[in-house]
Amino acid sequence: MDIDKAALLKFNENADGRGRLVVIEGTKDIPFEIKRLFYIYGSDTGAVRGQHANRETEFVLINVCGSSKVKVKGVSGEKVFDLDKPHIGVYLPKMIWKEMYGFSPDSILLCLASTVYDPDDYLRDYEQFLKEEENE
């Protein structure tokens, strides 16, 4: 998978005297229907999460509180995204290796997924991922 397909997304913020509101709709604001969501919090600043690719699942990751970094890599290189605003997300297509790290103490990383959880969708060995990626 070409890592250039991973991209930052900016969501509309609605603001008034009461604060800010961000709305995200599947297939409108992100390129897939949302089938699952989960979030990561309480990670140590030195923790590395992810470290896998998915054969079929696409993701959008948003740091709704605090900050973190997302590294994507594959045969075409690597890229790092800084997630430090709650109205910015990163789109991750299927078959892209992802690592989340650099969590601030208050980080809450929201993950929107295009599929329900299936353990067989995960490639957790980087060398196996590279072999499958080259065959796509």
VEXVEX-345394 format. One record per atom (N, C-alpha, C): residue number from 1; residue in three letters; atom name; x, y, z. Coordinates in pm, 1 decimal. Atoms other than C-alpha are relative to their C-alpha. Example, Ala and Ser with C-alpha at 12.3 -4.5 7.8 and 13.67 -1.06 7.14 Angstrom:
<sites>
+------+------+------+----------+----------+----------+
: resi : resn : name :        x :        y :        z :
+------+------+------+----------+----------+----------+
:    1 :  ala :    N :     89.0 :   -119.0 :      0.0 :
:    1 :  ala :   CA :   1230.0 :   -450.0 :    780.0 :
:    1 :  ala :    C :     90.0 :    120.0 :      0.0 :
:    2 :  ser :    N :    -82.0 :   -119.0 :     -6.0 :
:    2 :  ser :   CA :   1367.0 :   -106.0 :    714.0 :
:    2 :  ser :    C :    -77.0 :    109.0 :     73.0 :
+------+------+------+----------+----------+----------+
</sites>
This chain:
<sites>
+------+------+------+----------+----------+----------+
: resi : resn : name :        x :        y :        z :
+------+------+------+----------+----------+----------+
:    1 :  met :    N :     86.1 :   -118.6 :      0.0 :
:    1 :  met :   CA :      0.0 :      0.0 :      0.0 :
:    1 :  met :    C :     89.1 :    122.7 :      0.0 :
:    2 :  asp :    N :    -72.5 :   -126.6 :      5.8 :
:    2 :  asp :   CA :    127.3 :    343.5 :    -86.5 :
:    2 :  asp :    C :    -30.4 :     81.4 :    124.7 :
:    3 :  ile :    N :     23.3 :    -73.5 :   -124.4 :
:    3 :  ile :   CA :    177.8 :    532.8 :    239.6 :
:    3 :  ile :    C :    -57.3 :    138.8 :    -24.8 :
:    4 :  asp :    N :     57.8 :   -131.8 :     29.6 :
:    4 :  asp :   CA :     71.5 :    853.0 :     61.9 :
:    4 :  asp :    C :   -152.4 :     -0.6 :      8.3 :
:    5 :  lys :    N :    145.6 :      7.2 :    -18.1 :
:    5 :  lys :   CA :   -286.5 :    727.6 :     93.9 :
:    5 :  lys :    C :    -40.4 :     29.3 :    144.0 :
:    6 :  ala :    N :     24.4 :    -43.3 :   -138.4 :
:    6 :  ala :   CA :   -254.6 :    789.6 :    468.6 :
:    6 :  ala :    C :      4.7 :    152.0 :     -0.1 :
:    7 :  ala :    N :      7.9 :   -146.1 :     11.0 :
:    7 :  ala :   CA :   -358.0 :   1151.5 :    516.1 :
:    7 :  ala :    C :    -69.5 :     61.1 :    120.3 :
:    8 :  leu :    N :     68.2 :    -74.7 :   -105.3 :
:    8 :  leu :   CA :   -456.4 :   1410.3 :    771.9 :
:    8 :  leu :    C :   -137.5 :     43.7 :    -48.1 :
:    9 :  leu :    N :    136.0 :    -47.9 :     25.6 :
:    9 :  leu :   CA :   -825.0 :   1498.7 :    787.8 :
:    9 :  leu :    C :    -28.5 :    112.5 :     98.6 :
:   10 :  lys :    N :     40.0 :   -109.0 :    -88.5 :
:   10 :  lys :   CA :   -957.1 :   1824.8 :    928.5 :
:   10 :  lys :    C :   -152.3 :      1.7 :      4.9 :
:   11 :  phe :    N :    144.5 :      2.5 :    -19.5 :
:   11 :  phe :   CA :  -1307.6 :   1817.2 :   1073.4 :
:   11 :  phe :    C :    -49.2 :    139.1 :     36.3 :
:   12 :  asn :    N :     58.5 :   -130.3 :    -30.6 :
:   12 :  asn :   CA :  -1537.6 :   2116.8 :   1100.6 :
:   12 :  asn :    C :    -22.1 :     14.2 :    149.6 :
:   13 :  glu :    N :     26.2 :    -35.5 :   -139.8 :
:   13 :  glu :   CA :  -1548.6 :   2283.4 :   1439.5 :
:   13 :  glu :    C :   -113.9 :    100.6 :      1.9 :
:   14 :  asn :    N :    107.7 :    -95.2 :    -23.2 :
:   14 :  asn :   CA :  -1867.0 :   2455.2 :   1546.7 :
:   14 :  asn :    C :     24.4 :     61.2 :    136.6 :
:   15 :  ala :    N :    -36.1 :    -65.5 :   -125.9 :
:   15 :  ala :   CA :  -1785.7 :   2713.9 :   1811.6 :
:   15 :  ala :    C :    -95.5 :    114.2 :     29.4 :
:   16 :  asp :    N :     73.6 :   -117.3 :    -47.9 :
:   16 :  asp :   CA :  -1983.2 :   2961.1 :   2016.2 :
:   16 :  asp :    C :     44.9 :     23.9 :    143.8 :
:   17 :  gly :    N :    -37.7 :    -34.5 :   -136.1 :
:   17 :  gly :   CA :  -1968.2 :   3102.9 :   2367.4 :
:   17 :  gly :    C :     -2.0 :   -116.8 :     97.0 :
:   18 :  arg :    N :      8.4 :    117.0 :    -88.9 :
:   18 :  arg :   CA :  -2042.4 :   2759.5 :   2515.2 :
:   18 :  arg :    C :    113.8 :    -98.5 :    -20.9 :
:   19 :  gly :    N :   -110.1 :     92.1 :     28.1 :
:   19 :  gly :   CA :  -1741.0 :   2587.4 :   2358.8 :
:   19 :  gly :    C :     -0.2 :    -43.2 :   -145.6 :
:   20 :  arg :    N :    -15.2 :     51.3 :    136.6 :
:   20 :  arg :   CA :  -1663.0 :   2381.5 :   2051.2 :
:   20 :  arg :    C :    -63.6 :   -138.3 :    -12.2 :
:   21 :  leu :    N :     63.9 :    127.7 :     30.3 :
:   21 :  leu :   CA :  -1840.8 :   2088.5 :   1889.4 :
:   21 :  leu :    C :     54.8 :    -47.9 :   -133.1 :
:   22 :  val :    N :    -48.0 :     62.2 :    123.6 :
:   22 :  val :   CA :  -1693.1 :   1853.5 :   1628.7 :
:   22 :  val :    C :    -91.0 :   -119.2 :    -28.8 :
:   23 :  val :    N :     86.4 :    110.1 :     41.9 :
:   23 :  val :   CA :  -1925.0 :   1619.3 :   1437.3 :
:   23 :  val :    C :     71.2 :    -75.7 :   -111.5 :
:   24 :  ile :    N :    -62.1 :     84.1 :    102.7 :
:   24 :  ile :   CA :  -1791.5 :   1326.0 :   1233.8 :
:   24 :  ile :    C :   -101.8 :   -104.5 :    -42.1 :
:   25 :  glu :    N :     94.9 :     96.3 :     53.0 :
:   25 :  glu :   CA :  -2021.4 :   1125.0 :   1010.5 :
:   25 :  glu :    C :     71.0 :    -94.7 :    -96.2 :
:   26 :  gly :    N :    -56.0 :     99.9 :     89.4 :
:   26 :  gly :   CA :  -1919.9 :    798.9 :    843.4 :
:   26 :  gly :    C :    -49.2 :     19.8 :   -142.1 :
:   27 :  thr :    N :     19.0 :    -14.2 :    144.8 :
:   27 :  thr :   CA :  -1902.7 :    808.2 :    461.6 :
:   27 :  thr :    C :    -17.9 :    145.3 :    -43.9 :
:   28 :  lys :    N :      8.9 :   -142.0 :     34.7 :
:   28 :  lys :   CA :  -1934.3 :   1188.8 :    476.7 :
:   28 :  lys :    C :    129.6 :     70.9 :     37.2 :
:   29 :  asp :    N :   -121.1 :    -66.5 :    -47.6 :
:   29 :  asp :   CA :  -1645.8 :   1318.8 :    687.2 :
:   29 :  asp :    C :    121.8 :    -92.1 :     -3.7 :
:   30 :  ile :    N :   -105.9 :     99.7 :     13.9 :
:   30 :  ile :   CA :  -1442.9 :    998.1 :    667.3 :
:   30 :  ile :    C :    -40.5 :    -95.3 :   -111.9 :
:   31 :  pro :    N :     31.3 :     76.8 :    121.4 :
:   31 :  pro :   CA :  -1417.6 :    758.0 :    371.4 :
:   31 :  pro :    C :    -56.2 :   -139.8 :     21.6 :
:   32 :  phe :    N :     59.7 :    131.0 :    -21.4 :
:   32 :  phe :   CA :  -1598.8 :    461.9 :    527.3 :
:   32 :  phe :    C :   -111.7 :     10.8 :    102.6 :
:   33 :  glu :    N :    103.4 :     12.0 :   -102.3 :
:   33 :  glu :   CA :  -1896.6 :    357.3 :    736.2 :
:   33 :  glu :    C :     65.8 :    -48.9 :    129.0 :
:   34 :  ile :    N :    -60.0 :     37.1 :   -128.2 :
:   34 :  ile :   CA :  -1801.7 :    334.6 :   1103.6 :
:   34 :  ile :    C :    -69.7 :   -124.8 :     55.5 :
:   35 :  lys :    N :     53.4 :    125.3 :    -54.2 :
:   35 :  lys :   CA :  -1846.9 :    -21.3 :   1232.6 :
:   35 :  lys :    C :     45.2 :    -24.7 :    143.6 :
:   36 :  arg :    N :    -55.8 :     23.2 :   -133.1 :
:   36 :  arg :   CA :  -1638.9 :      1.4 :   1550.7 :
:   36 :  arg :    C :     75.5 :    125.0 :     42.0 :
:   37 :  leu :    N :    -87.2 :   -103.8 :    -52.9 :
:   37 :  leu :   CA :  -1477.3 :    257.0 :   1774.5 :
:   37 :  leu :    C :     55.3 :    -46.5 :    132.4 :
:   38 :  phe :    N :    -65.4 :     28.6 :   -127.0 :
:   38 :  phe :   CA :  -1236.3 :    226.3 :   2060.7 :
:   38 :  phe :    C :     95.4 :    114.6 :     28.3 :
:   39 :  tyr :    N :    -94.4 :   -105.4 :    -30.5 :
:   39 :  tyr :   CA :   -999.9 :    455.6 :   2242.9 :
:   39 :  tyr :    C :    108.8 :    -51.2 :     92.0 :
:   40 :  ile :    N :   -118.7 :     35.4 :    -76.6 :
:   40 :  ile :   CA :   -658.2 :    435.5 :   2401.4 :
:   40 :  ile :    C :     28.6 :    115.5 :     94.7 :
:   41 :  tyr :    N :    -36.9 :   -103.9 :    -95.8 :
:   41 :  tyr :   CA :   -578.5 :    625.6 :   2720.4 :
:   41 :  tyr :    C :     83.1 :    -63.0 :    110.0 :
:   42 :  gly :    N :    -81.3 :     50.2 :   -109.7 :
:   42 :  gly :   CA :   -347.4 :    596.3 :   3018.5 :
:   42 :  gly :    C :    130.0 :    -63.2 :    -44.5 :
:   43 :  ser :    N :   -125.8 :     57.0 :     49.1 :
:   43 :  ser :   CA :    -49.4 :    501.4 :   2800.4 :
:   43 :  ser :    C :    118.1 :     80.9 :     52.6 :
:   44 :  asp :    N :   -122.8 :    -67.4 :    -40.4 :
:   44 :  asp :   CA :    295.6 :    581.0 :   2934.2 :
:   44 :  asp :    C :     58.1 :     74.8 :   -119.3 :
:   45 :  thr :    N :    -56.9 :    -80.1 :    109.4 :
:   45 :  thr :   CA :    485.2 :    840.3 :   2732.9 :
:   45 :  thr :    C :     94.8 :    -82.2 :    -86.8 :
:   46 :  gly :    N :    -90.0 :     84.1 :     78.2 :
:   46 :  gly :   CA :    730.0 :    569.4 :   2621.0 :
:   46 :  gly :    C :    -67.5 :   -119.4 :    -66.1 :
:   47 :  ala :    N :     71.3 :    115.7 :     56.2 :
:   47 :  ala :   CA :    462.4 :    318.1 :   2517.6 :
:   47 :  ala :    C :    -12.5 :     11.5 :   -151.6 :
:   48 :  val :    N :     26.5 :      7.4 :    144.4 :
:   48 :  val :   CA :    428.5 :    208.1 :   2154.9 :
:   48 :  val :    C :   -118.3 :    -93.9 :    -18.0 :
:   49 :  arg :    N :    121.5 :     78.5 :     23.7 :
:   49 :  arg :   CA :     82.9 :     86.1 :   2052.5 :
:   49 :  arg :    C :     -9.2 :    -31.9 :   -148.9 :
:   50 :  gly :    N :     17.9 :     36.9 :    139.8 :
:   50 :  gly :   CA :    -40.8 :    -64.5 :   1728.4 :
:   50 :  gly :    C :     99.9 :   -107.2 :    -37.4 :
:   51 :  gln :    N :   -101.7 :     91.9 :     49.5 :
:   51 :  gln :   CA :    262.2 :   -225.4 :   1566.1 :
:   51 :  gln :    C :    -64.2 :   -116.3 :    -75.2 :
:   52 :  his :    N :     66.3 :     99.2 :     83.0 :
:   52 :  his :   CA :     42.5 :   -403.5 :   1316.2 :
:   52 :  his :    C :    -57.5 :     67.0 :   -125.3 :
:   53 :  ala :    N :     75.3 :    -43.9 :    117.6 :
:   53 :  ala :   CA :   -132.7 :   -376.3 :    981.4 :
:   53 :  ala :    C :   -129.2 :    -80.0 :     -2.0 :
:   54 :  asn :    N :    127.6 :     70.3 :     14.4 :
:   54 :  asn :   CA :   -485.3 :   -479.3 :    887.8 :
:   54 :  asn :    C :    -24.4 :    -28.4 :   -147.1 :
:   55 :  arg :    N :     24.3 :     39.2 :    139.4 :
:   55 :  arg :   CA :   -574.9 :   -668.4 :    573.0 :
:   55 :  arg :    C :   -120.7 :     71.7 :    -59.0 :
:   56 :  glu :    N :    124.6 :    -56.1 :     52.2 :
:   56 :  glu :   CA :   -924.5 :   -518.5 :    541.7 :
:   56 :  glu :    C :    -46.5 :    128.3 :     68.6 :
:   57 :  thr :    N :     54.5 :   -110.0 :    -78.3 :
:   57 :  thr :   CA :   -980.3 :   -254.3 :    809.5 :
:   57 :  thr :    C :     70.0 :    131.8 :    -29.9 :
:   58 :  glu :    N :    -47.8 :   -137.5 :     10.6 :
:   58 :  glu :   CA :   -943.4 :    118.5 :    751.4 :
:   58 :  glu :    C :    -26.5 :     66.9 :    134.8 :
:   59 :  phe :    N :     14.3 :    -71.1 :   -126.7 :
:   59 :  phe :   CA :   -903.0 :    355.9 :   1046.1 :
:   59 :  phe :    C :      6.7 :    150.6 :    -20.5 :
:   60 :  val :    N :    -27.0 :   -141.6 :    -20.7 :
:   60 :  val :   CA :   -930.5 :    721.3 :   1138.2 :
:   60 :  val :    C :     33.3 :     13.5 :    147.5 :
:   61 :  leu :    N :    -45.4 :    -19.6 :   -137.4 :
:   61 :  leu :   CA :   -736.8 :    815.8 :   1452.8 :
:   61 :  leu :    C :     -4.8 :    148.2 :     33.2 :
:   62 :  ile :    N :     16.3 :   -138.8 :    -43.8 :
:   62 :  ile :   CA :   -812.9 :   1135.3 :   1646.7 :
:   62 :  ile :    C :     40.3 :      8.2 :    146.5 :
:   63 :  asn :    N :    -31.2 :    -24.1 :   -140.8 :
:   63 :  asn :   CA :   -649.7 :   1256.9 :   1966.1 :
:   63 :  asn :    C :   -100.9 :    101.0 :     52.5 :
:   64 :  val :    N :    104.5 :    -89.8 :    -49.7 :
:   64 :  val :   CA :   -957.8 :   1401.6 :   2135.6 :
:   64 :  val :    C :     45.1 :     76.1 :    123.9 :
:   65 :  cys :    N :    -59.7 :    -69.9 :   -113.8 :
:   65 :  cys :   CA :   -744.2 :   1502.6 :   2435.2 :
:   65 :  cys :    C :    149.9 :    -27.5 :     -4.8 :
:   66 :  gly :    N :   -144.0 :     18.7 :     -1.3 :
:   66 :  gly :   CA :   -369.8 :   1556.7 :   2460.1 :
:   66 :  gly :    C :     56.7 :    -18.1 :   -139.6 :
:   67 :  ser :    N :    -67.7 :     16.8 :    128.9 :
:   67 :  ser :   CA :   -137.3 :   1445.6 :   2182.6 :
:   67 :  ser :    C :     67.2 :   -136.3 :     -8.9 :
:   68 :  ser :    N :    -77.7 :    120.9 :     28.6 :
:   68 :  ser :   CA :     35.5 :   1149.6 :   2022.3 :
:   68 :  ser :    C :     52.2 :     10.6 :   -142.2 :
:   69 :  lys :    N :    -52.8 :      7.6 :    135.9 :
:   69 :  lys :   CA :    222.0 :   1056.0 :   1707.7 :
:   69 :  lys :    C :    -42.7 :   -133.5 :    -60.2 :
:   70 :  val :    N :     32.7 :    121.9 :     72.7 :
:   70 :  val :   CA :    131.1 :    800.3 :   1442.2 :
:   70 :  val :    C :    101.7 :    -13.7 :   -112.7 :
:   71 :  lys :    N :    -94.0 :     29.4 :    107.9 :
:   71 :  lys :   CA :    399.2 :    644.7 :   1223.7 :
:   71 :  lys :    C :    -62.1 :   -106.8 :    -88.2 :
:   72 :  val :    N :     44.2 :    101.2 :     95.7 :
:   72 :  val :   CA :    295.6 :    459.8 :    908.8 :
:   72 :  val :    C :    120.9 :    -35.4 :    -85.5 :
:   73 :  lys :    N :   -112.1 :     39.3 :     84.3 :
:   73 :  lys :   CA :    536.7 :    257.2 :    701.5 :
:   73 :  lys :    C :    -34.8 :   -121.8 :    -82.7 :
:   74 :  gly :    N :     17.2 :    110.4 :     92.3 :
:   74 :  gly :   CA :    564.1 :      8.4 :    422.8 :
:   74 :  gly :    C :    114.1 :      1.2 :   -100.0 :
:   75 :  val :    N :   -108.4 :      8.4 :     98.1 :
:   75 :  val :   CA :    771.9 :    -74.1 :    116.3 :
:   75 :  val :    C :     28.9 :    135.5 :    -64.4 :
:   76 :  ser :    N :    -20.6 :   -130.3 :     64.2 :
:   76 :  ser :   CA :    725.5 :    283.6 :    -12.0 :
:   76 :  ser :    C :     58.7 :    105.0 :     94.3 :
:   77 :  gly :    N :    -60.7 :    -95.1 :    -92.3 :
:   77 :  gly :   CA :    878.8 :    445.9 :    299.2 :
:   77 :  gly :    C :    -76.7 :     10.5 :    130.1 :
:   78 :  glu :    N :     72.4 :    -23.2 :   -124.3 :
:   78 :  glu :   CA :    746.2 :    594.5 :    620.3 :
:   78 :  glu :    C :    -33.8 :    146.8 :     14.6 :
:   79 :  lys :    N :     51.6 :   -134.0 :    -23.6 :
:   79 :  lys :   CA :    560.7 :    900.7 :    743.2 :
:   79 :  lys :    C :    -44.6 :      7.8 :    144.9 :
:   80 :  val :    N :     44.2 :    -20.6 :   -137.9 :
:   80 :  val :   CA :    486.7 :   1048.0 :   1087.5 :
:   80 :  val :    C :   -101.9 :    113.3 :      2.8 :
:   81 :  phe :    N :    105.4 :    -99.7 :    -17.6 :
:   81 :  phe :   CA :    170.8 :   1237.6 :   1179.3 :
:   81 :  phe :    C :     -5.9 :     39.2 :    146.7 :
:   82 :  asp :    N :     19.7 :    -50.7 :   -135.5 :
:   82 :  asp :   CA :    137.6 :   1458.4 :   1487.8 :
:   82 :  asp :    C :   -148.3 :     26.1 :     19.4 :
:   83 :  leu :    N :    140.7 :    -21.6 :    -32.3 :
:   83 :  leu :   CA :   -208.8 :   1442.4 :   1639.3 :
:   83 :  leu :    C :     -6.3 :     79.0 :    130.9 :
:   84 :  asp :    N :     -1.0 :    -84.9 :   -118.6 :
:   84 :  asp :   CA :   -244.8 :   1734.8 :   1879.9 :
:   84 :  asp :    C :   -117.4 :     97.6 :      6.0 :
:   85 :  lys :    N :    120.8 :    -83.0 :     -0.9 :
:   85 :  lys :   CA :   -582.0 :   1893.8 :   1800.8 :
:   85 :  lys :    C :   -120.8 :    -92.7 :    -13.8 :
:   86 :  pro :    N :    113.9 :     92.7 :      2.7 :
:   86 :  pro :   CA :   -922.5 :   1731.8 :   1861.6 :
:   86 :  pro :    C :    -85.5 :      8.7 :   -126.7 :
:   87 :  his :    N :     74.2 :     -7.0 :    127.0 :
:   87 :  his :   CA :  -1051.1 :   1839.0 :   1517.0 :
:   87 :  his :    C :     85.9 :    -46.0 :   -118.7 :
:   88 :  ile :    N :    -89.0 :     53.9 :    102.5 :
:   88 :  ile :   CA :   -763.2 :   1673.2 :   1326.1 :
:   88 :  ile :    C :     11.2 :   -150.5 :     20.3 :
:   89 :  gly :    N :    -17.4 :    144.3 :     -6.8 :
:   89 :  gly :   CA :   -745.1 :   1302.6 :   1245.7 :
:   89 :  gly :    C :     91.0 :    -46.1 :   -111.6 :
:   90 :  val :    N :    -78.4 :     58.5 :    108.3 :
:   90 :  val :   CA :   -536.7 :   1073.8 :   1031.2 :
:   90 :  val :    C :    -75.1 :   -121.3 :    -52.8 :
:   91 :  tyr :    N :     63.0 :    113.9 :     67.7 :
:   91 :  tyr :   CA :   -689.8 :    835.0 :    778.6 :
:   91 :  tyr :    C :    108.1 :   -102.7 :    -30.4 :
:   92 :  leu :    N :    -92.4 :    110.2 :     25.9 :
:   92 :  leu :   CA :   -515.4 :    497.2 :    760.6 :
:   92 :  leu :    C :    -71.8 :   -105.7 :    -83.1 :
:   93 :  pro :    N :     63.8 :    101.8 :     84.1 :
:   93 :  pro :   CA :   -610.0 :    272.9 :    468.0 :
:   93 :  pro :    C :     38.9 :   -140.5 :     45.4 :
:   94 :  lys :    N :    -36.7 :    138.3 :    -31.5 :
:   94 :  lys :   CA :   -598.0 :   -105.0 :    488.3 :
:   94 :  lys :    C :    141.3 :    -27.3 :    -50.3 :
:   95 :  met :    N :   -135.0 :     44.4 :     37.2 :
:   95 :  met :   CA :   -259.8 :   -279.1 :    454.1 :
:   95 :  met :    C :    104.5 :    110.5 :     11.6 :
:   96 :  ile :    N :   -104.4 :    -96.2 :    -32.2 :
:   96 :  ile :   CA :    -53.2 :     -5.0 :    613.7 :
:   96 :  ile :    C :     44.2 :    -27.3 :    144.2 :
:   97 :  trp :    N :    -53.7 :     25.8 :   -134.1 :
:   97 :  trp :   CA :    174.8 :    -65.2 :    913.9 :
:   97 :  trp :    C :    -13.5 :    127.3 :     81.7 :
:   98 :  lys :    N :     22.6 :   -116.3 :    -85.0 :
:   98 :  lys :   CA :     92.3 :    165.8 :   1203.6 :
:   98 :  lys :    C :     59.2 :    -19.8 :    138.4 :
:   99 :  glu :    N :    -52.5 :     -1.5 :   -135.6 :
:   99 :  glu :   CA :    261.4 :    255.8 :   1529.6 :
:   99 :  glu :    C :    -40.7 :    132.2 :     63.0 :
:  100 :  met :    N :     39.7 :   -119.9 :    -73.1 :
:  100 :  met :   CA :    121.4 :    501.8 :   1783.3 :
:  100 :  met :    C :     91.0 :     13.5 :    120.8 :
:  101 :  tyr :    N :    -97.4 :    -20.7 :   -107.7 :
:  101 :  tyr :   CA :    360.2 :    656.9 :   2034.4 :
:  101 :  tyr :    C :      3.2 :    148.4 :     37.2 :
:  102 :  gly :    N :    -12.8 :   -140.4 :    -39.2 :
:  102 :  gly :   CA :    464.9 :    981.6 :   2203.0 :
:  102 :  gly :    C :   -124.5 :     53.7 :     68.2 :
:  103 :  phe :    N :    124.7 :    -38.4 :    -65.8 :
:  103 :  phe :   CA :    151.5 :    989.7 :   2415.7 :
:  103 :  phe :    C :     27.0 :    102.4 :    110.7 :
:  104 :  ser :    N :     -5.1 :    -92.6 :   -112.6 :
:  104 :  ser :   CA :    107.8 :   1293.3 :   2638.7 :
:  104 :  ser :    C :    -73.0 :    -65.6 :    117.4 :
:  105 :  pro :    N :     65.8 :     62.7 :   -115.4 :
:  105 :  pro :   CA :     -4.7 :   1208.4 :   2995.1 :
:  105 :  pro :    C :   -152.7 :      4.9 :     -5.4 :
:  106 :  asp :    N :    145.5 :    -14.6 :      7.8 :
:  106 :  asp :   CA :   -359.1 :   1328.8 :   2914.6 :
:  106 :  asp :    C :    -58.9 :    -51.7 :   -131.3 :
:  107 :  ser :    N :     42.9 :     44.2 :    133.0 :
:  107 :  ser :   CA :   -382.0 :   1159.1 :   2572.0 :
:  107 :  ser :    C :   -119.0 :    -95.7 :      4.9 :
:  108 :  ile :    N :    109.8 :     93.1 :     28.3 :
:  108 :  ile :   CA :   -708.7 :    999.0 :   2464.5 :
:  108 :  ile :    C :     -6.1 :     -9.5 :   -151.7 :
:  109 :  leu :    N :     -5.8 :     22.6 :    144.4 :
:  109 :  leu :   CA :   -670.2 :    851.7 :   2115.2 :
:  109 :  leu :    C :   -122.7 :    -79.6 :    -42.4 :
:  110 :  leu :    N :    122.5 :     62.4 :     49.9 :
:  110 :  leu :   CA :  -1006.1 :    775.2 :   1951.7 :
:  110 :  leu :    C :     29.2 :    -66.2 :   -133.5 :
:  111 :  cys :    N :    -24.4 :     76.9 :    121.7 :
:  111 :  cys :   CA :   -996.3 :    507.9 :   1680.9 :
:  111 :  cys :    C :   -135.1 :    -40.6 :    -59.8 :
:  112 :  leu :    N :    120.7 :     36.5 :     74.1 :
:  112 :  leu :   CA :  -1277.8 :    475.6 :   1424.9 :
:  112 :  leu :    C :     41.0 :   -105.0 :   -103.4 :
:  113 :  ala :    N :    -37.3 :    110.9 :     87.0 :
:  113 :  ala :   CA :  -1274.3 :    150.0 :   1226.3 :
:  113 :  ala :    C :   -112.4 :    -35.8 :    -95.6 :
:  114 :  ser :    N :     97.0 :     34.0 :    104.5 :
:  114 :  ser :   CA :  -1444.7 :     29.5 :    909.4 :
:  114 :  ser :    C :    -56.9 :   -140.4 :     14.8 :
:  115 :  thr :    N :     48.2 :    137.2 :    -17.7 :
:  115 :  thr :   CA :  -1495.5 :   -328.5 :   1033.7 :
:  115 :  thr :    C :    -16.5 :    -30.5 :    148.5 :
:  116 :  val :    N :      4.0 :     51.6 :   -136.0 :
:  116 :  val :   CA :  -1589.5 :   -515.9 :   1346.7 :
:  116 :  val :    C :    130.6 :    -74.8 :     23.9 :
:  117 :  tyr :    N :   -127.3 :     64.6 :    -32.8 :
:  117 :  tyr :   CA :  -1299.6 :   -680.4 :   1529.0 :
:  117 :  tyr :    C :      5.4 :   -142.9 :    -52.9 :
:  118 :  asp :    N :    -27.2 :    134.7 :     48.9 :
:  118 :  asp :   CA :  -1157.3 :   -989.7 :   1360.5 :
:  118 :  asp :    C :    150.4 :    -23.9 :     16.7 :
:  119 :  pro :    N :   -143.1 :     20.4 :    -22.9 :
:  119 :  pro :   CA :   -823.5 :  -1122.8 :   1491.3 :
:  119 :  pro :    C :     75.9 :    -45.9 :   -124.1 :
:  120 :  asp :    N :    -66.1 :     45.5 :    122.4 :
:  120 :  asp :   CA :   -749.9 :  -1280.0 :   1149.9 :
:  120 :  asp :    C :     30.4 :    114.2 :    -96.6 :
:  121 :  asp :    N :    -25.7 :   -117.0 :     84.5 :
:  121 :  asp :   CA :   -748.1 :   -930.0 :    994.3 :
:  121 :  asp :    C :    136.1 :     61.6 :     30.3 :
:  122 :  tyr :    N :   -121.5 :    -65.5 :    -47.9 :
:  122 :  tyr :   CA :   -430.7 :   -837.9 :   1184.7 :
:  122 :  tyr :    C :    126.2 :    -70.6 :    -46.8 :
:  123 :  leu :    N :   -135.5 :     46.1 :     29.2 :
:  123 :  leu :   CA :    -74.1 :   -876.4 :   1061.9 :
:  123 :  leu :    C :     89.5 :     61.8 :    106.7 :
:  124 :  arg :    N :    -77.7 :    -51.7 :   -112.4 :
:  124 :  arg :   CA :    145.7 :   -843.0 :   1370.9 :
:  124 :  arg :    C :    151.1 :    -19.1 :    -18.2 :
:  125 :  asp :    N :   -141.2 :     19.8 :     31.0 :
:  125 :  asp :   CA :    477.4 :   -947.6 :   1214.9 :
:  125 :  asp :    C :     35.4 :     87.4 :   -120.6 :
:  126 :  tyr :    N :    -32.0 :    -97.0 :    104.8 :
:  126 :  tyr :   CA :    639.5 :   -670.7 :   1008.6 :
:  126 :  tyr :    C :     52.0 :    -67.2 :   -126.9 :
:  127 :  glu :    N :    -53.4 :     68.0 :    119.1 :
:  127 :  glu :   CA :    826.2 :   -909.1 :    774.9 :
:  127 :  glu :    C :   -112.1 :    -68.7 :    -78.1 :
:  128 :  gln :    N :    115.5 :     61.2 :     67.8 :
:  128 :  gln :   CA :    504.5 :  -1100.9 :    698.9 :
:  128 :  gln :    C :    -84.1 :    106.7 :    -69.4 :
:  129 :  phe :    N :     72.7 :   -111.6 :     60.3 :
:  129 :  phe :   CA :    329.7 :   -769.0 :    636.0 :
:  129 :  phe :    C :     66.7 :     43.0 :   -130.1 :
:  130 :  leu :    N :    -70.7 :    -42.0 :    121.7 :
:  130 :  leu :   CA :    599.5 :   -667.2 :    384.5 :
:  130 :  leu :    C :    -19.0 :   -100.6 :   -113.5 :
:  131 :  lys :    N :     20.9 :    102.8 :    102.7 :
:  131 :  lys :   CA :    561.8 :   -999.8 :    200.5 :
:  131 :  lys :    C :   -139.8 :     12.4 :    -60.4 :
:  132 :  glu :    N :    137.7 :    -12.2 :     50.7 :
:  132 :  glu :   CA :    182.6 :   -959.4 :    174.9 :
:  132 :  glu :    C :    -19.8 :    130.9 :    -74.7 :
:  133 :  glu :    N :     13.0 :   -129.1 :     67.0 :
:  133 :  glu :   CA :    213.9 :   -592.5 :     80.3 :
:  133 :  glu :    C :     58.6 :     -5.2 :   -141.0 :
:  134 :  glu :    N :    -62.6 :      9.6 :    131.0 :
:  134 :  glu :   CA :    448.3 :   -672.5 :   -206.5 :
:  134 :  glu :    C :    -84.1 :    -82.3 :    -97.5 :
:  135 :  asn :    N :     84.6 :     83.5 :     86.1 :
:  135 :  asn :   CA :    196.4 :   -929.6 :   -339.5 :
:  135 :  asn :    C :   -132.2 :     66.0 :    -37.4 :
:  136 :  glu :    N :    128.2 :    -68.9 :     31.1 :
:  136 :  glu :   CA :    -92.4 :   -679.9 :   -350.9 :
:  136 :  glu :    C :      3.4 :     59.9 :   -138.3 :
+------+------+------+----------+----------+----------+
</sites>
